[in-house]
Amino acid sequence: MVESKELELDLAPEYYRPFLKIARSVFDDTVYDVVCSALRVAVDQLKGMTRHDGTPFVTHAINTAIIVIQEVGLGRNSTVSTLLHDVVRLGLMDAEQVGERFGEQCVGILQGLCNISEVDPKVESKQADNFRELIVSYSTDPRVILIKLADRLEVMRKLDIFPREKRKKKSWESLNLYAQIAHKLGLYNIKSELEDIALKYLEPKDYEYISRRLSETAAEREEFIRAFVKPIEEKMQHLGIKYHLKSRTKSIYSIWRKMKRMHIGFDEVYDLFAIRIIIDCPREQEKAQCWAIYSIVTDFYTPNPDRMRDWLSIPKSNGYESLHTTVVTDTGRWVEIQIRSERMDEIAEHGVAAHWRYKGVSGGAMGTEEWFAKLREIMETTQHQEIAQKFDAKLSSGEIFVFTPNGDLRKLNEGATVLDFAFEIHSNLGASCIGGKVNHRNVSFREVLRNGDIVEILTSKTQKPKADWLNFVTTSKARNKIKAYMREEQAKAASLGREELERKIKNWKLSITMDDAVVTLCKYYKLKTGTELYGQIAQQKIILSDIKEILTRYLNGTLDGDHELKGPVAFKVSSDNTDALVIDESLSNIEYKLAKCCNPIFGDEIFGFTTVNNGITIHRQDCPNAIRLKERYPYRVLPARWQQSAAKGAFVATIRIQADDTTGLVNKIAEVINRDLKVNIRSMNLSSSGGMLSGLINIEVTGTQLVDAVIYSLMRIKGIQRVFRVNK
């Protein structure tokens, strides 16, 4: 039945028969049928598209799938996702549609692959680390990065078909990004091949020279190896050691790099090849037998102690285990010997990724190095079916990577805003920032950035940093620059305020020294320093006519000392005998209102602030203006708390939603809030841009507990990325 389906593919058989042969040898009948079905979809959807050499475009997906199965060692979901990646990337199908047909796991893999496909690295060495981090950060499922490596390897093998201007760029990316990731994962064969092909196009003359010299000396090397290993083999056979030998010629890129690093010619590279002795023994005997073979080798040849490498006792960070030594023959020729077990060789040759076909993994948080290390650890110790429970592979290092419009990549804290990004680019850009464009969409400078965003900063000559900016920037650079600017402005204001006060005292012809005036005014206004006084004068927060009156009363002896605040100030004693303003429906003797800057509701931690003319305003403790109010006017701040009866009232809370723009999502949101939670929606303002849905929803609630319930329920809806309460 399957074979008849294969024959119906609208594609020449020579393009897909090798893939089917490999799939048939690896998968059981059920999985094989699924893979064939995915192949059929790919062929149908990509019909008529061709690569640069005129071959069907679908051959890229097919050839990549062969690498995924054969060289990386992945399974069903990875193979299906590989075949259908281009279909989804080109918008011919949604990832969700693939998921409905082939399984939910394919959705996450495809989304990760599409994200990486959008990364367009600049050919700049100092940016390579950031781009590597960005690529890995998209790989919340480890299969994503492995498939991408296979994809890149297929492209490099076919690099001749690409236009000349693209070859060098793809070679740079492969050498500086993908080969490095392959190395960390232990995929050494893929790493070496990527490096060699990249060198072929980046340094064609050097590549050709080294390749030719290796070919010329191949026969001589083979003869030397046979003579070299003969006594070692005889001794191991006599002792009954199960083994086999491999010889590995150094990769062209490794030879080239050594020649450049040490400034030597080809003939001076003495470690052109290494001999591997691979033993077959139980794991608990590996180390003992490796050291036994080391003893045999050194019985015949003299070792160089400086070239001894013991990665048996302490494996490399990428999981590599082996015992290396370099010995010299009677003729003075140096030879590197690598001693390892079959298990170690499997890891060294194919990487730990080849051991196991990943099952689903989900959320968590770890840095890049931890991510790779955990991957290696789990690969060696976990059974296939246990991975979903034991491996949390999501990369969330607390960092995001954001592009400038010209393609430069900047690394920021997770949660960083447009304003953080502006200060990261340049201090003056941050100081004059009035907003930005994220992925060509106008946003506030408070907008939180996401991985891979392209950000353009909008500025104004009249803009100046403000103290409340400190409430939403997250990077230390931005905070330090804002604070420095504020200190500078305060110094300027203080200078102007002092000059103004000195001039007025002189004009008023008051018989008081400047020092006495400052002490009197600071005591009256309850200010700690003269600098604060000068600043408030400069900002016209203290009226000069009031100062004249105060100083006149002081000189006349009629000033009673403390500054009297206008407006009602009253307390209601709380039940725990601490002085606190208790907010409830019965608080009728005190004029108060809820602050619009933070919109407090029952359950929020709050404080009262006595205004000059409008009674008391109630603010959240995390209000954007809280720090400023408490620092500048500590004598006006009142402790406050909610009375339980306040929970009976109705408050309006504002929540922000960021989600994938999928059909019917708005209806689902409304149903969850209205029907499931019985919460009244006061207003809803959602807009779509670039495949993302975002906006504000005002809901009528009794307190913070209900807000938390709404947020929790909304986050369970498929497609919703973020939900959080905002100030309004």
Secondary structure by P-SEA (a helix, b strand, c coil): caaaaaaaccccccccaaaaaaaaacccaaaaaaaaaaaaaaaaaacccccccccccaaaaaaaaaaacccccccaaaaaaaaaaaaaaaccccaaaaaacccaaaaaaaaaaaaaaaccccccccaaaaaaaaaaaacccaaaaaaaaaaaaaaaaacccccccaaaaaaaaaaccaaaaaaaacaaaaaaaaaaaaaaaacaaaaaaaaaaaaaaaaaaaaaaaaaaaaaaaaaaaacccbbbbbbcccaaaaaaaaaaaccccccccccbbbbbcccccccaaaaaaaaaaaaaaacccccccccccccccccccbbbbbbbbbbcccbbbbbbbbbcaaaaaaacccccccccccbbbbbbbcaaaaaaaaaaaaaccccccccccccccccccbbbbbcccbbbbbbcccccaaaaaaaacaaaaaaccbbbccccccccccccccccbbbbbbbcccccccccccccccaaaaaaaaaaaaaaaaaaaaaaaaaaaaaaaaacccccaaaaaaaaaaaaccccaaaaaaaaaaccccaaaaaaaaaaaaacccccbbbbccbbbbccccccccccccccccccccccccccccccccccbbbbbcccccbbbbcccccaaaaaaacccccbbbbbbccccccbbbbbbbbbbbccccaaaaaaaaaacccccccccbbbbbbcccbbbbbbbbbbccaaaaaaaaaaaaacccccbbbbbcc
